[in-house]
Amino acid sequence: RLIQRAGRVDRIGQKSDTILCYSFLPADGVERIIRLRARVKQRLRENAEVVGTDETFFEGQDNGQVVRDLFTEKAGILDGDEDTEVDLASYAYQIWKNAIDKHPELAKTIPSMPNVVYSTRPHKPKTNQPEGTLVYLRTAEGNDALAWIDRNGNSVTESQFAILKAAECLSGTPALQRHSGHHEMVAKGVKLIVETEKSVGGQLGRPSGARFRTYDRLKSYAEEIKGTLFETPALHKAIEDIYKYPLLQSATDTLNRQLKSGISNPALAELVMALRDDARLCRVTENVEATEPQVICSLGLKAEDTDMKEEAK
């Protein structure tokens, strides 16, 4: 398959209300004709030679492998990007913005709803998309997380993007009576999220997240420069703040961009210290009391004939 995009076509003077897009593959194959994969590999090698043998244009060979995996369409190559904090947050924000643009009254209605609110929508079960409950939880450390629990109490998927997509429905979708075990499934979801957070880095969140990766790299860097002129109290304070407090969204966005671009450890340390000096790094709170996870809301996924089956039993 040929991966491609259709650019903007709403030019000035456009009269047509329909845009036709055609995709095709030449009989000789794309690679034989344009040699795109071969040219990219050659360019990667040339960049490595120019920059130096001990450093490549990208952040190590792993990124070069990612580029090659994109061209070979390796299964799951885009899954990680879908679940990163920046992409998922941007996707969720766009859903919210579209909703309030179309229905402005939601801007007041939704924020005024209490936590633990729930509903149930019609669902057509599939092998990998069974009936169950979607849970939206804010953990004790202030991290937002989603879970999808089936009727047997098992986790369906850990992909945050897939869970968010599963909640999609039209504004006029009718609500159904909740599952008889809805609250039990919510409890399972809460337990799963809390246990997962502890097992993959505790309050630092997922290993793929900006907070975890930044803390891990700065911690290692601090050990490398220990006892040298480069060691500063400001760096240790910044590392401590990252461990104790959640990152601001703007800091998460900045760090994710820099980490993906291959920022060096010294530059990362300077960036983090600058963000901290400007009070743009963490959401610092003086409240030292332990907080409990908060269930923001939950949504049941239910086949419309489930009630009849349960009554028949």
Secondary structure, DSSP 8 states (H G I E B T S, - for coil): -----------TT---S---------TT-HHHHH-HHHHHHHHHHHHHHHH-TT--SSSHHHHHHHHHHHHHT-TTTTHHHHTSHHHHHHHHHHHHHHHHHH-TTHHHHHHHS-TTEEEEEE---BTTB-SEEEEEEE-TTS-EEEEEEETTS-B----HHHHHHHT---TT-------TTHHHHHHHHHHHHHHHHHHTTGGG--TTSHHHHHHHHHHHHHHHTTTSTT--HHHHHHHHHHHHS-B-HHHHHHHHHHHHHT--HHHHHHHHHHHHHTT-SB------S----EEEEEEEEE-TTHHHHHHH-
